Amino acid sequence: MRLVKHLNDFQHIQRQGIGFFIILDNANPVKVHSVGCSWVKEENFIRKVLTNKEKHGSYYWVQYWSEHYPSFKETPCRKCMS
Ligand SMILES: [Zn+2]
């Protein structure tokens, strides 16, 4: 598991299209998305990680994800993982 802290890292992961983002957010349940999900937006990453310096949440990347081994009690995205 890797904490994603830089925009070029985020963009690189999206271009490669491999693995999953686990998105932590103080105000919402933790979600896991496939990295290509259209609900995972660069503007949200910029706001949450760069502008707000992860005060309200963070982005992690994992290569593999199983509902049997959640890391943060995350739940699968309804759009990309149902
Ligand atoms: Zn998704």
PDB file of the backbone (N, CA, C, O) and the ligand in Angstrom, with CONECT records:
HET     ZN  A 101       1
ATOM      1  N   MET A   1       0.844  -1.191   0.000  1.00  0.00           N
ATOM      2  CA  MET A   1       0.000   0.000   0.000  1.00  0.00           C
ATOM      3  C   MET A   1       0.883   1.247   0.000  1.00  0.00           C
ATOM      4  O   MET A   1       1.924   1.303   0.656  1.00  0.00           O
ATOM      5  N   ARG A   2       0.436   2.226  -0.748  1.00  0.00           N
ATOM      6  CA  ARG A   2       1.266   3.424  -0.900  1.00  0.00           C
ATOM      7  C   ARG A   2       0.398   4.667  -0.746  1.00  0.00           C
ATOM      8  O   ARG A   2      -0.662   4.778  -1.361  1.00  0.00           O
ATOM      9  N   LEU A   3       0.858   5.593   0.075  1.00  0.00           N
ATOM     10  CA  LEU A   3       0.192   6.885   0.206  1.00  0.00           C
ATOM     11  C   LEU A   3       0.536   7.725  -1.018  1.00  0.00           C
ATOM     12  O   LEU A   3       1.708   7.873  -1.362  1.00  0.00           O
ATOM     13  N   VAL A   4      -0.476   8.272  -1.673  1.00  0.00           N
ATOM     14  CA  VAL A   4      -0.250   9.075  -2.877  1.00  0.00           C
ATOM     15  C   VAL A   4      -0.298  10.548  -2.478  1.00  0.00           C
ATOM     16  O   VAL A   4      -1.330  11.064  -2.050  1.00  0.00           O
ATOM     17  N   LYS A   5       0.851  11.208  -2.629  1.00  0.00           N
ATOM     18  CA  LYS A   5       0.939  12.575  -2.121  1.00  0.00           C
ATOM     19  C   LYS A   5       1.244  13.602  -3.198  1.00  0.00           C
ATOM     20  O   LYS A   5       1.146  14.805  -2.956  1.00  0.00           O
ATOM     21  N   HIS A   6       1.611  13.137  -4.384  1.00  0.00           N
ATOM     22  CA  HIS A   6       2.035  14.079  -5.420  1.00  0.00           C
ATOM     23  C   HIS A   6       1.163  13.927  -6.662  1.00  0.00           C
ATOM     24  O   HIS A   6       0.746  12.825  -7.020  1.00  0.00           O
ATOM     25  N   LEU A   7       0.904  15.040  -7.299  1.00  0.00           N
ATOM     26  CA  LEU A   7       0.036  15.015  -8.475  1.00  0.00           C
ATOM     27  C   LEU A   7       0.616  14.132  -9.575  1.00  0.00           C
ATOM     28  O   LEU A   7      -0.127  13.394 -10.223  1.00  0.00           O
ATOM     29  N   ASN A   8       1.915  14.191  -9.796  1.00  0.00           N
ATOM     30  CA  ASN A   8       2.482  13.374 -10.877  1.00  0.00           C
ATOM     31  C   ASN A   8       2.377  11.881 -10.558  1.00  0.00           C
ATOM     32  O   ASN A   8       2.262  11.059 -11.467  1.00  0.00           O
ATOM     33  N   ASP A   9       2.415  11.535  -9.288  1.00  0.00           N
ATOM     34  CA  ASP A   9       2.220  10.146  -8.870  1.00  0.00           C
ATOM     35  C   ASP A   9       0.771   9.714  -9.166  1.00  0.00           C
ATOM     36  O   ASP A   9       0.526   8.645  -9.724  1.00  0.00           O
ATOM     37  N   PHE A  10      -0.170  10.572  -8.777  1.00  0.00           N
ATOM     38  CA  PHE A  10      -1.584  10.304  -9.036  1.00  0.00           C
ATOM     39  C   PHE A  10      -1.837  10.112 -10.539  1.00  0.00           C
ATOM     40  O   PHE A  10      -2.516   9.170 -10.950  1.00  0.00           O
ATOM     41  N   GLN A  11      -1.280  11.018 -11.346  1.00  0.00           N
ATOM     42  CA  GLN A  11      -1.479  10.953 -12.795  1.00  0.00           C
ATOM     43  C   GLN A  11      -0.828   9.711 -13.388  1.00  0.00           C
ATOM     44  O   GLN A  11      -1.385   9.077 -14.284  1.00  0.00           O
ATOM     45  N   HIS A  12       0.339   9.373 -12.890  1.00  0.00           N
ATOM     46  CA  HIS A  12       1.047   8.188 -13.361  1.00  0.00           C
ATOM     47  C   HIS A  12       0.215   6.926 -13.095  1.00  0.00           C
ATOM     48  O   HIS A  12       0.098   6.059 -13.961  1.00  0.00           O
ATOM     49  N   ILE A  13      -0.349   6.835 -11.914  1.00  0.00           N
ATOM     50  CA  ILE A  13      -1.186   5.682 -11.560  1.00  0.00           C
ATOM     51  C   ILE A  13      -2.398   5.610 -12.484  1.00  0.00           C
ATOM     52  O   ILE A  13      -2.751   4.533 -12.964  1.00  0.00           O
ATOM     53  N   GLN A  14      -3.029   6.744 -12.730  1.00  0.00           N
ATOM     54  CA  GLN A  14      -4.204   6.736 -13.609  1.00  0.00           C
ATOM     55  C   GLN A  14      -3.832   6.315 -15.031  1.00  0.00           C
ATOM     56  O   GLN A  14      -4.574   5.580 -15.683  1.00  0.00           O
ATOM     57  N   ARG A  15      -2.681   6.785 -15.504  1.00  0.00           N
ATOM     58  CA  ARG A  15      -2.254   6.396 -16.856  1.00  0.00           C
ATOM     59  C   ARG A  15      -1.980   4.905 -16.950  1.00  0.00           C
ATOM     60  O   ARG A  15      -2.327   4.262 -17.941  1.00  0.00           O
ATOM     61  N   GLN A  16      -1.360   4.362 -15.917  1.00  0.00           N
ATOM     62  CA  GLN A  16      -1.061   2.934 -15.939  1.00  0.00           C
ATOM     63  C   GLN A  16      -2.316   2.085 -15.831  1.00  0.00           C
ATOM     64  O   GLN A  16      -2.397   0.996 -16.399  1.00  0.00           O
ATOM     65  N   GLY A  17      -3.296   2.598 -15.092  1.00  0.00           N
ATOM     66  CA  GLY A  17      -4.577   1.905 -15.005  1.00  0.00           C
ATOM     67  C   GLY A  17      -4.579   0.626 -14.210  1.00  0.00           C
ATOM     68  O   GLY A  17      -5.457  -0.218 -14.391  1.00  0.00           O
ATOM     69  N   ILE A  18      -3.606   0.467 -13.329  1.00  0.00           N
ATOM     70  CA  ILE A  18      -3.468  -0.771 -12.558  1.00  0.00           C
ATOM     71  C   ILE A  18      -3.778  -0.494 -11.088  1.00  0.00           C
ATOM     72  O   ILE A  18      -3.288   0.479 -10.514  1.00  0.00           O
ATOM     73  N   GLY A  19      -4.589  -1.351 -10.493  1.00  0.00           N
ATOM     74  CA  GLY A  19      -4.804  -1.287  -9.063  1.00  0.00           C
ATOM     75  C   GLY A  19      -5.991  -0.434  -8.658  1.00  0.00           C
ATOM     76  O   GLY A  19      -6.903  -0.179  -9.444  1.00  0.00           O
ATOM     77  N   PHE A  20      -5.951   0.002  -7.398  1.00  0.00           N
ATOM     78  CA  PHE A  20      -7.105   0.620  -6.763  1.00  0.00           C
ATOM     79  C   PHE A  20      -6.684   1.821  -5.917  1.00  0.00           C
ATOM     80  O   PHE A  20      -5.606   1.839  -5.323  1.00  0.00           O
ATOM     81  N   PHE A  21      -7.555   2.813  -5.881  1.00  0.00           N
ATOM     82  CA  PHE A  21      -7.402   3.909  -4.938  1.00  0.00           C
ATOM     83  C   PHE A  21      -8.308   3.649  -3.747  1.00  0.00           C
ATOM     84  O   PHE A  21      -9.479   3.305  -3.904  1.00  0.00           O
ATOM     85  N   ILE A  22      -7.755   3.815  -2.565  1.00  0.00           N
ATOM     86  CA  ILE A  22      -8.575   3.833  -1.357  1.00  0.00           C
ATOM     87  C   ILE A  22      -8.586   5.284  -0.890  1.00  0.00           C
ATOM     88  O   ILE A  22      -7.539   5.859  -0.594  1.00  0.00           O
ATOM     89  N   ILE A  23      -9.769   5.865  -0.828  1.00  0.00           N
ATOM     90  CA  ILE A  23      -9.891   7.290  -0.555  1.00  0.00           C
ATOM     91  C   ILE A  23     -10.519   7.500   0.817  1.00  0.00           C
ATOM     92  O   ILE A  23     -11.673   7.145   1.057  1.00  0.00           O
ATOM     93  N   LEU A  24      -9.725   8.086   1.708  1.00  0.00           N
ATOM     94  CA  LEU A  24     -10.189   8.394   3.048  1.00  0.00           C
ATOM     95  C   LEU A  24     -10.730   9.818   3.071  1.00  0.00           C
ATOM     96  O   LEU A  24     -10.182  10.723   2.442  1.00  0.00           O
ATOM     97  N   ASP A  25     -11.808   9.987   3.804  1.00  0.00           N
ATOM     98  CA  ASP A  25     -12.441  11.298   3.858  1.00  0.00           C
ATOM     99  C   ASP A  25     -13.152  11.408   5.200  1.00  0.00           C
ATOM    100  O   ASP A  25     -13.978  10.562   5.542  1.00  0.00           O
ATOM    101  N   ASN A  26     -12.833  12.446   5.957  1.00  0.00           N
ATOM    102  CA  ASN A  26     -13.436  12.617   7.282  1.00  0.00           C
ATOM    103  C   ASN A  26     -14.954  12.619   7.246  1.00  0.00           C
ATOM    104  O   ASN A  26     -15.611  12.139   8.170  1.00  0.00           O
ATOM    105  N   ALA A  27     -15.500  13.162   6.172  1.00  0.00           N
ATOM    106  CA  ALA A  27     -16.942  13.411   6.124  1.00  0.00           C
ATOM    107  C   ALA A  27     -17.723  12.306   5.442  1.00  0.00           C
ATOM    108  O   ALA A  27     -18.952  12.349   5.395  1.00  0.00           O
ATOM    109  N   ASN A  28     -17.015  11.312   4.909  1.00  0.00           N
ATOM    110  CA  ASN A  28     -17.691  10.261   4.146  1.00  0.00           C
ATOM    111  C   ASN A  28     -17.095   8.902   4.477  1.00  0.00           C
ATOM    112  O   ASN A  28     -15.974   8.816   4.979  1.00  0.00           O
ATOM    113  N   PRO A  29     -17.856   7.824   4.190  1.00  0.00           N
ATOM    114  CA  PRO A  29     -17.281   6.486   4.367  1.00  0.00           C
ATOM    115  C   PRO A  29     -16.073   6.297   3.451  1.00  0.00           C
ATOM    116  O   PRO A  29     -16.007   6.874   2.366  1.00  0.00           O
ATOM    117  N   VAL A  30     -15.140   5.499   3.891  1.00  0.00           N
ATOM    118  CA  VAL A  30     -13.954   5.219   3.082  1.00  0.00           C
ATOM    119  C   VAL A  30     -14.363   4.363   1.887  1.00  0.00           C
ATOM    120  O   VAL A  30     -15.097   3.385   2.030  1.00  0.00           O
ATOM    121  N   LYS A  31     -13.880   4.743   0.718  1.00  0.00           N
ATOM    122  CA  LYS A  31     -14.251   4.043  -0.516  1.00  0.00           C
ATOM    123  C   LYS A  31     -13.024   3.498  -1.221  1.00  0.00           C
ATOM    124  O   LYS A  31     -11.931   4.059  -1.139  1.00  0.00           O
ATOM    125  N   VAL A  32     -13.235   2.385  -1.920  1.00  0.00           N
ATOM    126  CA  VAL A  32     -12.194   1.867  -2.810  1.00  0.00           C
ATOM    127  C   VAL A  32     -12.730   1.915  -4.233  1.00  0.00           C
ATOM    128  O   VAL A  32     -13.874   1.546  -4.500  1.00  0.00           O
ATOM    129  N   HIS A  33     -11.871   2.382  -5.141  1.00  0.00           N
ATOM    130  CA  HIS A  33     -12.215   2.499  -6.561  1.00  0.00           C
ATOM    131  C   HIS A  33     -11.133   1.821  -7.388  1.00  0.00           C
ATOM    132  O   HIS A  33      -9.965   1.795  -6.999  1.00  0.00           O
ATOM    133  N   SER A  34     -11.532   1.272  -8.534  1.00  0.00           N
ATOM    134  CA  SER A  34     -10.500   0.944  -9.515  1.00  0.00           C
ATOM    135  C   SER A  34      -9.904   2.265 -10.000  1.00  0.00           C
ATOM    136  O   SER A  34     -10.608   3.273 -10.069  1.00  0.00           O
ATOM    137  N   VAL A  35      -8.630   2.266 -10.332  1.00  0.00           N
ATOM    138  CA  VAL A  35      -7.969   3.555 -10.574  1.00  0.00           C
ATOM    139  C   VAL A  35      -8.553   4.296 -11.770  1.00  0.00           C
ATOM    140  O   VAL A  35      -8.410   5.514 -11.868  1.00  0.00           O
ATOM    141  N   GLY A  36      -9.211   3.579 -12.682  1.00  0.00           N
ATOM    142  CA  GLY A  36      -9.770   4.249 -13.848  1.00  0.00           C
ATOM    143  C   GLY A  36     -11.179   4.780 -13.647  1.00  0.00           C
ATOM    144  O   GLY A  36     -11.784   5.284 -14.593  1.00  0.00           O
ATOM    145  N   CYS A  37     -11.715   4.679 -12.435  1.00  0.00           N
ATOM    146  CA  CYS A  37     -13.106   5.095 -12.190  1.00  0.00           C
ATOM    147  C   CYS A  37     -13.293   6.576 -12.526  1.00  0.00           C
ATOM    148  O   CYS A  37     -12.471   7.418 -12.164  1.00  0.00           O
ATOM    149  N   SER A  38     -14.383   6.872 -13.220  1.00  0.00           N
ATOM    150  CA  SER A  38     -14.629   8.276 -13.599  1.00  0.00           C
ATOM    151  C   SER A  38     -15.051   9.125 -12.403  1.00  0.00           C
ATOM    152  O   SER A  38     -15.088  10.351 -12.500  1.00  0.00           O
ATOM    153  N   TRP A  39     -15.372   8.486 -11.272  1.00  0.00           N
ATOM    154  CA  TRP A  39     -15.681   9.259 -10.068  1.00  0.00           C
ATOM    155  C   TRP A  39     -14.403   9.708  -9.344  1.00  0.00           C
ATOM    156  O   TRP A  39     -14.462  10.563  -8.459  1.00  0.00           O
ATOM    157  N   VAL A  40     -13.267   9.143  -9.712  1.00  0.00           N
ATOM    158  CA  VAL A  40     -11.992   9.565  -9.115  1.00  0.00           C
ATOM    159  C   VAL A  40     -11.448  10.709  -9.968  1.00  0.00           C
ATOM    160  O   VAL A  40     -10.975  10.499 -11.085  1.00  0.00           O
ATOM    161  N   LYS A  41     -11.526  11.901  -9.429  1.00  0.00           N
ATOM    162  CA  LYS A  41     -11.199  13.084 -10.224  1.00  0.00           C
ATOM    163  C   LYS A  41      -9.933  13.771  -9.726  1.00  0.00           C
ATOM    164  O   LYS A  41      -9.686  13.910  -8.528  1.00  0.00           O
ATOM    165  N   GLU A  42      -9.150  14.191 -10.711  1.00  0.00           N
ATOM    166  CA  GLU A  42      -7.910  14.888 -10.379  1.00  0.00           C
ATOM    167  C   GLU A  42      -8.172  16.140  -9.550  1.00  0.00           C
ATOM    168  O   GLU A  42      -7.406  16.458  -8.640  1.00  0.00           O
ATOM    169  N   GLU A  43      -9.254  16.849  -9.864  1.00  0.00           N
ATOM    170  CA  GLU A  43      -9.536  18.086  -9.122  1.00  0.00           C
ATOM    171  C   GLU A  43      -9.793  17.790  -7.637  1.00  0.00           C
ATOM    172  O   GLU A  43      -9.443  18.592  -6.771  1.00  0.00           O
ATOM    173  N   ASN A  44     -10.400  16.645  -7.355  1.00  0.00           N
ATOM    174  CA  ASN A  44     -10.643  16.287  -5.956  1.00  0.00           C
ATOM    175  C   ASN A  44      -9.341  15.921  -5.246  1.00  0.00           C
ATOM    176  O   ASN A  44      -9.132  16.252  -4.079  1.00  0.00           O
ATOM    177  N   PHE A  45      -8.477  15.230  -5.983  1.00  0.00           N
ATOM    178  CA  PHE A  45      -7.158  14.902  -5.417  1.00  0.00           C
ATOM    179  C   PHE A  45      -6.392  16.188  -5.093  1.00  0.00           C
ATOM    180  O   PHE A  45      -5.814  16.322  -4.014  1.00  0.00           O
ATOM    181  N   ILE A  46      -6.396  17.112  -6.020  1.00  0.00           N
ATOM    182  CA  ILE A  46      -5.678  18.374  -5.813  1.00  0.00           C
ATOM    183  C   ILE A  46      -6.227  19.109  -4.592  1.00  0.00           C
ATOM    184  O   ILE A  46      -5.467  19.621  -3.769  1.00  0.00           O
ATOM    185  N   ARG A  47      -7.544  19.154  -4.485  1.00  0.00           N
ATOM    186  CA  ARG A  47      -8.146  19.878  -3.364  1.00  0.00           C
ATOM    187  C   ARG A  47      -7.816  19.183  -2.044  1.00  0.00           C
ATOM    188  O   ARG A  47      -7.397  19.826  -1.082  1.00  0.00           O
ATOM    189  N   LYS A  48      -8.007  17.889  -2.009  1.00  0.00           N
ATOM    190  CA  LYS A  48      -7.879  17.174  -0.742  1.00  0.00           C
ATOM    191  C   LYS A  48      -6.419  17.037  -0.301  1.00  0.00           C
ATOM    192  O   LYS A  48      -6.093  17.251   0.867  1.00  0.00           O
ATOM    193  N   VAL A  49      -5.557  16.683  -1.233  1.00  0.00           N
ATOM    194  CA  VAL A  49      -4.183  16.338  -0.857  1.00  0.00           C
ATOM    195  C   VAL A  49      -3.253  17.557  -0.928  1.00  0.00           C
ATOM    196  O   VAL A  49      -2.429  17.764  -0.037  1.00  0.00           O
ATOM    197  N   LEU A  50      -3.387  18.349  -1.975  1.00  0.00           N
ATOM    198  CA  LEU A  50      -2.447  19.461  -2.147  1.00  0.00           C
ATOM    199  C   LEU A  50      -2.959  20.724  -1.462  1.00  0.00           C
ATOM    200  O   LEU A  50      -2.247  21.315  -0.650  1.00  0.00           O
ATOM    201  N   THR A  51      -4.168  21.141  -1.772  1.00  0.00           N
ATOM    202  CA  THR A  51      -4.689  22.391  -1.202  1.00  0.00           C
ATOM    203  C   THR A  51      -4.932  22.253   0.302  1.00  0.00           C
ATOM    204  O   THR A  51      -4.502  23.098   1.087  1.00  0.00           O
ATOM    205  N   ASN A  52      -5.623  21.183   0.694  1.00  0.00           N
ATOM    206  CA  ASN A  52      -5.982  21.025   2.114  1.00  0.00           C
ATOM    207  C   ASN A  52      -4.991  20.161   2.890  1.00  0.00           C
ATOM    208  O   ASN A  52      -5.205  19.879   4.069  1.00  0.00           O
ATOM    209  N   LYS A  53      -3.927  19.746   2.245  1.00  0.00           N
ATOM    210  CA  LYS A  53      -2.833  19.035   2.907  1.00  0.00           C
ATOM    211  C   LYS A  53      -3.314  17.837   3.743  1.00  0.00           C
ATOM    212  O   LYS A  53      -2.829  17.593   4.848  1.00  0.00           O
ATOM    213  N   GLU A  54      -4.262  17.115   3.191  1.00  0.00           N
ATOM    214  CA  GLU A  54      -4.759  15.861   3.802  1.00  0.00           C
ATOM    215  C   GLU A  54      -5.422  16.067   5.165  1.00  0.00           C
ATOM    216  O   GLU A  54      -5.542  15.125   5.949  1.00  0.00           O
ATOM    217  N   LYS A  55      -5.845  17.280   5.441  1.00  0.00           N
ATOM    218  CA  LYS A  55      -6.540  17.493   6.722  1.00  0.00           C
ATOM    219  C   LYS A  55      -7.854  16.725   6.790  1.00  0.00           C
ATOM    220  O   LYS A  55      -8.288  16.311   7.865  1.00  0.00           O
ATOM    221  N   HIS A  56      -8.479  16.538   5.638  1.00  0.00           N
ATOM    222  CA  HIS A  56      -9.802  15.897   5.614  1.00  0.00           C
ATOM    223  C   HIS A  56      -9.785  14.534   4.945  1.00  0.00           C
ATOM    224  O   HIS A  56     -10.827  13.895   4.796  1.00  0.00           O
ATOM    225  N   GLY A  57      -8.614  14.095   4.547  1.00  0.00           N
ATOM    226  CA  GLY A  57      -8.584  12.782   3.916  1.00  0.00           C
ATOM    227  C   GLY A  57      -7.331  12.549   3.102  1.00  0.00           C
ATOM    228  O   GLY A  57      -6.529  13.457   2.882  1.00  0.00           O
ATOM    229  N   SER A  58      -7.179  11.304   2.658  1.00  0.00           N
ATOM    230  CA  SER A  58      -5.965  10.905   1.953  1.00  0.00           C
ATOM    231  C   SER A  58      -6.293   9.912   0.848  1.00  0.00           C
ATOM    232  O   SER A  58      -7.373   9.323   0.811  1.00  0.00           O
ATOM    233  N   TYR A  59      -5.330   9.745  -0.049  1.00  0.00           N
ATOM    234  CA  TYR A  59      -5.444   8.764  -1.120  1.00  0.00           C
ATOM    235  C   TYR A  59      -4.346   7.715  -0.943  1.00  0.00           C
ATOM    236  O   TYR A  59      -3.166   8.039  -0.808  1.00  0.00           O
ATOM    237  N   TYR A  60      -4.764   6.467  -0.947  1.00  0.00           N
ATOM    238  CA  TYR A  60      -3.810   5.358  -0.955  1.00  0.00           C
ATOM    239  C   TYR A  60      -3.993   4.571  -2.241  1.00  0.00           C
ATOM    240  O   TYR A  60      -5.077   4.524  -2.822  1.00  0.00           O
ATOM    241  N   TRP A  61      -2.893   3.952  -2.668  1.00  0.00           N
ATOM    242  CA  TRP A  61      -2.975   3.064  -3.831  1.00  0.00           C
ATOM    243  C   TRP A  61      -2.575   1.667  -3.399  1.00  0.00           C
ATOM    244  O   TRP A  61      -1.617   1.481  -2.649  1.00  0.00           O
ATOM    245  N   VAL A  62      -3.327   0.686  -3.885  1.00  0.00           N
ATOM    246  CA  VAL A  62      -2.955  -0.713  -3.686  1.00  0.00           C
ATOM    247  C   VAL A  62      -3.046  -1.420  -5.036  1.00  0.00           C
ATOM    248  O   VAL A  62      -3.901  -1.101  -5.862  1.00  0.00           O
ATOM    249  N   GLN A  63      -2.164  -2.369  -5.241  1.00  0.00           N
ATOM    250  CA  GLN A  63      -2.200  -3.098  -6.505  1.00  0.00           C
ATOM    251  C   GLN A  63      -3.353  -4.102  -6.519  1.00  0.00           C
ATOM    252  O   GLN A  63      -4.019  -4.289  -7.537  1.00  0.00           O
ATOM    253  N   TYR A  64      -3.573  -4.739  -5.375  1.00  0.00           N
ATOM    254  CA  TYR A  64      -4.623  -5.735  -5.279  1.00  0.00           C
ATOM    255  C   TYR A  64      -5.567  -5.336  -4.159  1.00  0.00           C
ATOM    256  O   TYR A  64      -5.157  -4.724  -3.172  1.00  0.00           O
ATOM    257  N   TRP A  65      -6.831  -5.687  -4.324  1.00  0.00           N
ATOM    258  CA  TRP A  65      -7.778  -5.390  -3.261  1.00  0.00           C
ATOM    259  C   TRP A  65      -8.764  -6.540  -3.141  1.00  0.00           C
ATOM    260  O   TRP A  65      -9.248  -7.071  -4.140  1.00  0.00           O
ATOM    261  N   SER A  66      -9.055  -6.916  -1.895  1.00  0.00           N
ATOM    262  CA  SER A  66     -10.073  -7.932  -1.638  1.00  0.00           C
ATOM    263  C   SER A  66     -10.988  -7.438  -0.541  1.00  0.00           C
ATOM    264  O   SER A  66     -10.535  -6.875   0.455  1.00  0.00           O
ATOM    265  N   GLU A  67     -12.280  -7.652  -0.730  1.00  0.00           N
ATOM    266  CA  GLU A  67     -13.237  -7.242   0.303  1.00  0.00           C
ATOM    267  C   GLU A  67     -12.997  -7.990   1.615  1.00  0.00           C
ATOM    268  O   GLU A  67     -13.451  -7.558   2.675  1.00  0.00           O
ATOM    269  N   HIS A  68     -12.280  -9.118   1.537  1.00  0.00           N
ATOM    270  CA  HIS A  68     -12.027  -9.895   2.752  1.00  0.00           C
ATOM    271  C   HIS A  68     -10.885  -9.323   3.587  1.00  0.00           C
ATOM    272  O   HIS A  68     -10.731  -9.655   4.763  1.00  0.00           O
ATOM    273  N   TYR A  69     -10.093  -8.462   2.964  1.00  0.00           N
ATOM    274  CA  TYR A  69      -8.953  -7.889   3.687  1.00  0.00           C
ATOM    275  C   TYR A  69      -8.922  -6.374   3.537  1.00  0.00           C
ATOM    276  O   TYR A  69      -7.968  -5.823   2.988  1.00  0.00           O
ATOM    277  N   PRO A  70      -9.956  -5.702   4.020  1.00  0.00           N
ATOM    278  CA  PRO A  70      -9.959  -4.239   3.896  1.00  0.00           C
ATOM    279  C   PRO A  70      -8.888  -3.629   4.796  1.00  0.00           C
ATOM    280  O   PRO A  70      -8.519  -4.201   5.821  1.00  0.00           O
ATOM    281  N   SER A  71      -8.405  -2.479   4.401  1.00  0.00           N
ATOM    282  CA  SER A  71      -7.389  -1.793   5.189  1.00  0.00           C
ATOM    283  C   SER A  71      -7.989  -0.746   6.101  1.00  0.00           C
ATOM    284  O   SER A  71      -7.465  -0.492   7.186  1.00  0.00           O
ATOM    285  N   PHE A  72      -9.084  -0.134   5.673  1.00  0.00           N
ATOM    286  CA  PHE A  72      -9.686   0.975   6.430  1.00  0.00           C
ATOM    287  C   PHE A  72     -11.201   0.803   6.542  1.00  0.00           C
ATOM    288  O   PHE A  72     -11.924   1.793   6.651  1.00  0.00           O
ATOM    289  N   LYS A  73     -11.690  -0.436   6.515  1.00  0.00           N
ATOM    290  CA  LYS A  73     -13.131  -0.680   6.454  1.00  0.00           C
ATOM    291  C   LYS A  73     -13.756  -0.004   5.238  1.00  0.00           C
ATOM    292  O   LYS A  73     -14.914   0.414   5.270  1.00  0.00           O
ATOM    293  N   GLU A  74     -12.970   0.097   4.168  1.00  0.00           N
ATOM    294  CA  GLU A  74     -13.486   0.722   2.971  1.00  0.00           C
ATOM    295  C   GLU A  74     -14.563  -0.129   2.305  1.00  0.00           C
ATOM    296  O   GLU A  74     -14.577  -1.354   2.432  1.00  0.00           O
ATOM    297  N   THR A  75     -15.448   0.535   1.603  1.00  0.00           N
ATOM    298  CA  THR A  75     -16.487  -0.163   0.864  1.00  0.00           C
ATOM    299  C   THR A  75     -16.300   0.106  -0.625  1.00  0.00           C
ATOM    300  O   THR A  75     -15.840   1.181  -1.011  1.00  0.00           O
ATOM    301  N   PRO A  76     -16.655  -0.867  -1.461  1.00  0.00           N
ATOM    302  CA  PRO A  76     -16.430  -0.723  -2.896  1.00  0.00           C
ATOM    303  C   PRO A  76     -17.331   0.335  -3.517  1.00  0.00           C
ATOM    304  O   PRO A  76     -18.496   0.485  -3.148  1.00  0.00           O
ATOM    305  N   CYS A  77     -16.768   1.050  -4.451  1.00  0.00           N
ATOM    306  CA  CYS A  77     -17.504   2.052  -5.210  1.00  0.00           C
ATOM    307  C   CYS A  77     -18.688   1.405  -5.934  1.00  0.00           C
ATOM    308  O   CYS A  77     -18.564   0.324  -6.509  1.00  0.00           O
ATOM    309  N   ARG A  78     -19.827   2.080  -5.895  1.00  0.00           N
ATOM    310  CA  ARG A  78     -21.008   1.548  -6.575  1.00  0.00           C
ATOM    311  C   ARG A  78     -20.861   1.608  -8.086  1.00  0.00           C
ATOM    312  O   ARG A  78     -21.469   0.820  -8.810  1.00  0.00           O
ATOM    313  N   LYS A  79     -20.058   2.540  -8.554  1.00  0.00           N
ATOM    314  CA  LYS A  79     -19.952   2.732 -10.005  1.00  0.00           C
ATOM    315  C   LYS A  79     -18.984   1.736 -10.647  1.00  0.00           C
ATOM    316  O   LYS A  79     -19.315   1.087 -11.639  1.00  0.00           O
ATOM    317  N   CYS A  80     -17.792   1.624 -10.073  1.00  0.00           N
ATOM    318  CA  CYS A  80     -16.762   0.858 -10.771  1.00  0.00           C
ATOM    319  C   CYS A  80     -16.555  -0.546 -10.226  1.00  0.00           C
ATOM    320  O   CYS A  80     -15.841  -1.335 -10.844  1.00  0.00           O
ATOM    321  N   MET A  81     -17.151  -0.883  -9.097  1.00  0.00           N
ATOM    322  CA  MET A  81     -16.833  -2.185  -8.497  1.00  0.00           C
ATOM    323  C   MET A  81     -18.060  -3.008  -8.169  1.00  0.00           C
ATOM    324  O   MET A  81     -17.953  -3.995  -7.441  1.00  0.00           O
ATOM    325  N   SER A  82     -19.216  -2.639  -8.677  1.00  0.00           N
ATOM    326  CA  SER A  82     -20.414  -3.432  -8.372  1.00  0.00           C
ATOM    327  C   SER A  82     -20.769  -4.335  -9.545  1.00  0.00           C
ATOM    328  O   SER A  82     -21.747  -5.078  -9.478  1.00  0.00           O
TER     329      SER A  82
HETATM  330 ZN    ZN A 101     -15.365   4.054  -8.519  1.00  0.00          ZN2+
END
